[in-house]
């Protein structure tokens, strides 16, 4: 078995046993890097690996390489966030999660492809992990995007409780739903990466001060799980079969299941689109060619001409549509007829989850839904994003739990994972 076929946990074990070196691990992965990468960080990754081999780091995962989604800023690599507007831009500061990876001694292989500003399911990080070009990755999840991509590629994505992992240095898209998320081929690897990243950060006012314990060795016996018992219209037969297979495994492991229906989730798709577009347009206001972003200056241009030309050239079609929709959602009249009702739906979703968690410990639904037209599609995880809940997509099952119950999500995920080969092939 080649080094790249190992899980991150197995790589760490071989490093500690002296059966390989960090330089060998990093080199093996760099040699198979593909178009999933938009920037390969060869020299820096090898330098960190050499320091690991020299004994300069003592973290258990030191020397195990990782990739970053290109919406996470770094001082040593450009960050374009999938947009021509930021093409070639190098941040003067580094994201907190990058700092924590560096402090632990994890060589960063590079940056991976994203949909523009992360608003979509195109993810080079998921591709790189699934194809054994990296053992795990750090990405952003907005309205379930990372979990949806995980379901499509057969890897594991675990979104933490909102605020558990610092968003400082993340190129913001929808601030109230953006969540730094570990992606891996196994639950154990995702948890190990999560443990490096988690924790309060004074640079992020939304980060939580909490003592996190992500141990996953206590099993699930006695856990009560809310499930769906009727196949939804937007879930294919294959997806439904995978979900049922996962639920049976959980039941066999000692979980008690009961049917739970959250009626407010019927409106989650519409609420997420309205809130998401509004926040997206507000976050992108700084990209005007004057204060920030690549500038286009027509002849004899006014300031307004520069802004129009710069945004016209820098933004892609989907981004322009979202900005226009979001601006409309925040305009006089529409804010009362659409945006504020969407926020009330969000509150209802939060309350419905809270009520459900008085009866069950966690919820599980099919991880993959049939996607509709643009701005009509939704993912299984949009409700968890609106409510800020910890959630995971693994082996056809989408799991969510109450705030701060990230450890429970990992325990359930580990059981579901056993229904498949575990790692993506």
PLY file of the C-alpha trace (Angstrom):
ply
format ascii 1.0
element vertex 425
property float x
property float y
property float z
element edge 424
property int vertex1
property int vertex2
end_header
0.00 0.00 0.00
1.38 3.41 -0.96
1.73 6.15 1.64
-1.09 8.18 0.11
-3.54 5.30 0.60
-3.15 5.45 4.37
-5.50 7.39 6.62
-4.13 10.40 8.45
-4.18 8.41 11.69
-2.18 5.61 10.08
0.32 8.12 8.66
0.83 9.57 12.14
1.39 6.09 13.57
4.02 5.28 10.95
5.77 8.58 11.62
5.92 7.89 15.36
7.15 4.35 14.71
9.90 5.60 12.44
8.52 3.63 9.47
8.41 6.71 7.24
9.37 10.37 7.37
7.37 13.55 7.01
9.38 14.46 3.93
8.46 11.13 2.34
4.79 11.65 3.18
4.68 15.17 1.77
6.61 14.20 -1.35
4.28 11.28 -2.03
1.28 13.58 -1.93
2.88 16.39 -3.94
3.73 13.89 -6.66
0.03 13.10 -7.23
-1.36 16.65 -6.96
-3.88 17.33 -9.74
-6.13 20.03 -11.13
-7.95 19.96 -7.80
-5.15 22.29 -6.65
-4.99 25.94 -7.66
-1.69 26.45 -5.84
0.91 23.85 -4.82
2.89 24.85 -1.74
5.86 22.56 -2.43
8.82 24.38 -0.88
7.06 25.44 2.32
5.44 22.01 2.84
8.78 20.24 2.44
10.48 22.71 4.77
7.89 22.07 7.50
8.21 18.32 6.92
11.99 18.56 7.36
11.49 20.41 10.64
9.14 17.65 11.79
11.74 15.04 10.96
14.29 17.10 12.92
12.07 16.85 16.02
10.90 20.46 16.14
7.21 19.54 16.68
5.59 17.23 19.21
1.93 17.18 18.13
0.69 13.63 17.37
-0.27 14.69 13.83
2.92 16.64 13.11
4.15 15.74 9.62
0.77 14.64 8.29
-0.04 16.90 5.31
-3.25 18.87 4.82
-4.83 21.04 2.11
-6.79 24.26 2.38
-9.81 25.42 0.45
-8.97 28.62 -1.45
-11.27 30.73 0.72
-8.88 30.55 3.69
-6.28 33.31 3.63
-2.55 32.72 3.94
0.49 34.97 3.83
2.65 32.53 1.85
0.13 31.60 -0.85
-2.33 33.62 -2.94
-6.02 33.51 -2.05
-8.42 34.06 -4.94
-11.58 32.48 -3.48
-12.35 31.17 -6.95
-12.86 34.71 -8.25
-11.10 36.79 -10.90
-11.66 39.70 -8.55
-9.00 38.39 -6.16
-6.74 36.74 -8.71
-3.15 36.96 -7.47
-4.02 38.52 -4.11
-1.81 37.54 -1.17
-3.18 38.30 2.28
-1.14 40.41 4.73
-2.44 38.21 7.57
-3.15 34.54 8.09
-6.33 32.74 9.10
-6.41 31.46 12.68
-6.95 27.88 11.48
-3.78 28.16 9.37
-1.84 29.40 12.38
-3.08 26.43 14.41
-2.11 23.98 11.66
1.37 25.49 11.47
1.79 25.41 15.26
0.95 21.69 15.23
3.46 21.02 12.44
1.09 19.95 9.67
2.66 20.65 6.26
0.20 22.53 4.02
0.27 20.99 0.54
-1.52 23.92 -1.10
-4.83 25.53 -1.93
-7.68 23.79 -3.71
-10.34 24.84 -6.20
-13.62 26.39 -5.01
-16.78 27.76 -6.56
-16.61 31.56 -6.57
-16.46 32.76 -2.94
-17.31 29.20 -1.89
-20.94 29.59 -2.95
-21.46 26.22 -4.61
-20.65 22.54 -4.45
-17.52 22.56 -6.64
-14.74 21.65 -4.20
-11.22 20.67 -5.12
-10.55 19.87 -1.46
-13.14 17.08 -1.44
-11.73 15.80 -4.73
-8.17 15.82 -3.41
-9.14 13.92 -0.25
-11.29 11.39 -2.12
-8.51 10.73 -4.65
-5.81 10.33 -1.99
-3.99 13.52 -2.92
-4.31 14.66 0.71
-5.40 12.78 3.84
-7.66 15.61 4.99
-8.64 19.20 4.25
-9.92 22.39 5.85
-12.86 23.95 4.00
-15.81 26.27 4.57
-19.38 25.03 4.81
-22.16 27.44 3.85
-25.72 26.12 3.98
-24.49 22.54 3.81
-22.19 22.87 0.78
-19.25 20.98 2.33
-21.52 18.21 3.57
-23.26 17.92 0.21
-19.90 17.62 -1.58
-18.88 14.99 0.97
-21.98 12.96 0.17
-21.21 13.24 -3.55
-17.55 12.22 -3.23
-17.83 9.59 -0.50
-15.77 11.39 2.14
-16.67 12.67 5.62
-17.40 16.34 6.40
-18.20 17.40 9.95
-19.51 20.93 10.50
-18.90 22.08 14.07
-21.24 24.09 16.24
-21.25 27.63 14.87
-18.42 29.48 16.58
-16.49 26.37 17.68
-13.76 26.98 15.08
-12.57 30.51 14.36
-13.68 32.12 11.10
-10.94 34.76 11.28
-9.24 34.74 7.90
-12.10 33.08 6.05
-13.26 35.00 2.97
-16.81 35.69 4.09
-19.78 34.67 1.97
-22.74 34.22 4.35
-21.33 35.14 7.74
-24.15 33.69 9.83
-23.78 30.28 8.16
-20.10 30.11 7.10
-18.37 27.47 9.21
-14.82 26.13 8.99
-15.19 22.38 8.49
-12.77 19.42 8.47
-13.01 16.96 5.57
-11.40 13.52 5.69
-11.75 9.97 4.46
-12.65 8.70 7.94
-14.49 10.03 10.95
-11.43 9.51 13.15
-9.32 11.68 10.84
-11.95 14.43 10.72
-12.08 14.42 14.51
-8.31 14.60 14.82
-8.19 17.62 12.50
-11.15 19.19 14.32
-9.27 18.94 17.61
-6.40 20.99 16.19
-8.70 23.74 14.90
-11.28 24.05 17.66
-11.19 26.70 20.37
-11.96 30.32 21.16
-10.19 33.07 19.24
-10.06 36.70 20.35
-9.81 37.70 16.68
-13.25 36.23 15.98
-16.03 37.76 18.10
-18.38 34.90 17.15
-16.06 32.19 18.51
-17.24 30.23 21.52
-15.51 29.89 24.88
-16.14 26.25 25.71
-14.18 23.24 26.92
-14.43 20.84 23.99
-14.07 17.08 24.47
-14.28 15.16 21.21
-13.58 11.65 22.51
-15.43 9.13 20.33
-14.77 5.88 22.17
-17.89 5.76 24.35
-20.16 4.22 21.72
-23.79 5.07 21.03
-25.65 2.58 23.20
-28.62 4.38 24.77
-28.63 7.31 22.33
-32.05 8.25 20.94
-32.11 9.28 17.29
-34.87 11.05 15.39
-35.24 9.67 11.87
-37.32 9.97 8.72
-39.39 6.86 8.02
-40.97 7.86 4.70
-38.85 8.41 1.60
-38.99 12.14 0.72
-39.81 13.12 -2.86
-36.40 14.72 -3.35
-34.43 11.64 -2.29
-33.53 9.03 -4.91
-33.99 5.31 -4.36
-30.23 4.80 -4.07
-29.87 7.61 -1.54
-32.80 6.28 0.46
-31.30 2.79 0.49
-27.96 4.12 1.75
-29.76 6.07 4.47
-31.77 3.06 5.60
-28.59 0.98 5.67
-26.97 3.53 7.97
-30.00 3.71 10.25
-30.05 -0.08 10.60
-26.39 -0.02 11.60
-27.12 2.59 14.24
-30.03 0.55 15.57
-27.84 -2.55 15.73
-25.25 -0.54 17.69
-27.78 0.22 20.43
-29.39 3.45 19.26
-33.12 3.85 19.79
-34.86 5.43 16.80
-38.13 7.28 16.55
-39.82 9.29 13.83
-39.37 13.05 14.08
-40.72 15.63 11.66
-39.72 19.30 11.74
-42.38 21.15 9.76
-40.42 24.40 9.64
-37.77 22.70 7.49
-40.20 22.82 4.57
-39.36 26.54 4.35
-35.65 26.21 5.10
-34.65 26.27 1.43
-36.38 29.57 0.74
-35.18 31.16 3.97
-31.58 30.13 3.33
-31.64 31.56 -0.19
-33.01 34.91 0.98
-30.74 35.27 4.01
-27.77 33.91 2.11
-28.17 36.31 -0.82
-28.65 39.29 1.50
-25.53 38.56 3.56
-23.55 37.67 0.44
-24.31 41.02 -1.19
-23.36 42.87 2.00
-20.09 40.94 2.38
-19.11 41.60 -1.23
-19.75 45.35 -1.01
-16.06 45.89 -0.23
-15.07 44.45 -3.60
-15.48 47.64 -5.58
-12.08 48.21 -7.19
-11.60 51.24 -4.95
-11.20 49.82 -1.46
-10.49 46.20 -2.33
-10.06 43.83 -5.27
-8.60 44.06 -8.75
-9.35 47.40 -10.37
-10.51 48.09 -13.91
-10.16 51.75 -14.95
-11.87 52.78 -18.21
-10.70 55.92 -20.00
-11.96 59.16 -18.42
-13.67 57.09 -15.75
-15.58 58.39 -12.76
-15.49 56.52 -9.46
-18.82 54.93 -10.36
-17.39 53.83 -13.73
-14.46 52.15 -11.96
-16.77 50.33 -9.56
-19.05 49.16 -12.37
-16.18 48.03 -14.59
-14.30 46.33 -11.78
-17.28 44.38 -10.48
-18.42 43.58 -14.02
-15.05 42.10 -14.95
-14.25 40.48 -11.60
-17.47 38.73 -10.65
-18.82 35.63 -12.36
-22.42 35.20 -13.48
-23.66 33.36 -10.37
-22.04 35.91 -8.05
-23.62 38.82 -9.92
-27.04 37.18 -9.64
-26.63 36.61 -5.92
-25.45 40.18 -5.35
-28.40 41.59 -7.29
-30.87 39.36 -5.46
-29.32 40.12 -2.08
-29.34 43.86 -2.67
-33.01 43.62 -3.56
-33.72 41.60 -0.40
-32.26 44.44 1.71
-34.04 47.24 -0.10
-36.98 49.22 1.27
-40.15 47.18 1.11
-38.54 43.88 0.22
-36.74 43.72 3.53
-40.15 43.67 5.22
-41.84 41.32 2.74
-38.99 38.80 2.34
-35.88 39.23 4.48
-37.53 39.61 7.89
-40.00 36.76 7.27
-37.01 34.59 6.29
-35.39 35.44 9.60
-38.60 34.45 11.38
-38.48 31.11 9.56
-34.92 30.73 10.79
-36.08 31.33 14.36
-38.82 28.73 13.91
-36.23 26.22 12.65
-34.05 26.88 15.69
-37.02 26.48 18.01
-38.22 23.29 16.29
-34.77 21.74 16.64
-34.69 22.74 20.30
-38.07 21.08 20.86
-36.99 17.94 19.01
-33.85 17.68 21.12
-36.00 17.53 24.24
-37.14 14.11 22.96
-34.16 12.80 20.98
-30.40 13.23 21.29
-29.76 13.75 17.58
-31.44 13.72 14.17
-30.58 11.83 10.99
-31.90 12.31 7.45
-30.74 11.17 3.99
-27.50 12.96 3.11
-28.16 13.36 -0.60
-31.13 15.14 -2.13
-32.05 15.61 -5.76
-30.94 19.10 -6.72
-33.35 21.40 -8.54
-32.76 24.51 -10.58
-30.35 27.22 -9.45
-31.72 29.05 -6.39
-34.29 26.30 -5.97
-31.93 23.55 -4.88
-31.21 22.69 -1.28
-29.05 20.32 0.68
-29.99 18.04 3.53
-27.95 20.19 5.87
-29.43 23.63 5.29
-31.48 23.47 8.50
-28.40 22.71 10.59
-26.61 25.67 9.00
-29.49 28.03 9.70
-29.61 26.83 13.31
-25.83 26.75 13.83
-25.86 23.07 14.81
-23.02 20.53 14.62
-23.64 18.20 11.70
-21.98 15.59 9.52
-22.44 13.81 6.23
-21.16 10.23 6.21
-22.03 7.16 4.14
-25.42 8.47 2.99
-26.57 9.75 6.37
-26.77 13.38 7.48
-26.52 13.75 11.26
-27.14 16.82 13.40
-27.15 17.33 17.16
-27.75 20.13 19.68
-25.27 23.01 20.02
-22.00 21.94 21.69
-22.77 18.24 21.01
-20.04 17.92 18.36
-18.67 14.87 20.17
-22.01 13.07 19.76
-21.98 13.75 16.02
-18.58 12.07 15.80
-19.76 9.05 17.81
-22.76 8.53 15.54
-20.72 9.17 12.42
-18.18 6.52 13.44
-20.92 3.89 13.61
-22.47 4.84 10.26
-19.03 4.78 8.66
-18.70 1.11 9.50
-21.44 0.35 6.96
-18.99 1.23 4.17
-15.28 0.71 3.55
-14.67 3.80 5.70
-12.23 5.68 3.49
-13.04 6.94 0.03
-11.62 4.62 -2.62
0 1
1 2
2 3
3 4
4 5
5 6
6 7
7 8
8 9
9 10
10 11
11 12
12 13
13 14
14 15
15 16
16 17
17 18
18 19
19 20
20 21
21 22
22 23
23 24
24 25
25 26
26 27
27 28
28 29
29 30
30 31
31 32
32 33
33 34
34 35
35 36
36 37
37 38
38 39
39 40
40 41
41 42
42 43
43 44
44 45
45 46
46 47
47 48
48 49
49 50
50 51
51 52
52 53
53 54
54 55
55 56
56 57
57 58
58 59
59 60
60 61
61 62
62 63
63 64
64 65
65 66
66 67
67 68
68 69
69 70
70 71
71 72
72 73
73 74
74 75
75 76
76 77
77 78
78 79
79 80
80 81
81 82
82 83
83 84
84 85
85 86
86 87
87 88
88 89
89 90
90 91
91 92
92 93
93 94
94 95
95 96
96 97
97 98
98 99
99 100
100 101
101 102
102 103
103 104
104 105
105 106
106 107
107 108
108 109
109 110
110 111
111 112
112 113
113 114
114 115
115 116
116 117
117 118
118 119
119 120
120 121
121 122
122 123
123 124
124 125
125 126
126 127
127 128
128 129
129 130
130 131
131 132
132 133
133 134
134 135
135 136
136 137
137 138
138 139
139 140
140 141
141 142
142 143
143 144
144 145
145 146
146 147
147 148
148 149
149 150
150 151
151 152
152 153
153 154
154 155
155 156
156 157
157 158
158 159
159 160
160 161
161 162
162 163
163 164
164 165
165 166
166 167
167 168
168 169
169 170
170 171
171 172
172 173
173 174
174 175
175 176
176 177
177 178
178 179
179 180
180 181
181 182
182 183
183 184
184 185
185 186
186 187
187 188
188 189
189 190
190 191
191 192
192 193
193 194
194 195
195 196
196 197
197 198
198 199
199 200
200 201
201 202
202 203
203 204
204 205
205 206
206 207
207 208
208 209
209 210
210 211
211 212
212 213
213 214
214 215
215 216
216 217
217 218
218 219
219 220
220 221
221 222
222 223
223 224
224 225
225 226
226 227
227 228
228 229
229 230
230 231
231 232
232 233
233 234
234 235
235 236
236 237
237 238
238 239
239 240
240 241
241 242
242 243
243 244
244 245
245 246
246 247
247 248
248 249
249 250
250 251
251 252
252 253
253 254
254 255
255 256
256 257
257 258
258 259
259 260
260 261
261 262
262 263
263 264
264 265
265 266
266 267
267 268
268 269
269 270
270 271
271 272
272 273
273 274
274 275
275 276
276 277
277 278
278 279
279 280
280 281
281 282
282 283
283 284
284 285
285 286
286 287
287 288
288 289
289 290
290 291
291 292
292 293
293 294
294 295
295 296
296 297
297 298
298 299
299 300
300 301
301 302
302 303
303 304
304 305
305 306
306 307
307 308
308 309
309 310
310 311
311 312
312 313
313 314
314 315
315 316
316 317
317 318
318 319
319 320
320 321
321 322
322 323
323 324
324 325
325 326
326 327
327 328
328 329
329 330
330 331
331 332
332 333
333 334
334 335
335 336
336 337
337 338
338 339
339 340
340 341
341 342
342 343
343 344
344 345
345 346
346 347
347 348
348 349
349 350
350 351
351 352
352 353
353 354
354 355
355 356
356 357
357 358
358 359
359 360
360 361
361 362
362 363
363 364
364 365
365 366
366 367
367 368
368 369
369 370
370 371
371 372
372 373
373 374
374 375
375 376
376 377
377 378
378 379
379 380
380 381
381 382
382 383
383 384
384 385
385 386
386 387
387 388
388 389
389 390
390 391
391 392
392 393
393 394
394 395
395 396
396 397
397 398
398 399
399 400
400 401
401 402
402 403
403 404
404 405
405 406
406 407
407 408
408 409
409 410
410 411
411 412
412 413
413 414
414 415
415 416
416 417
417 418
418 419
419 420
420 421
421 422
422 423
423 424
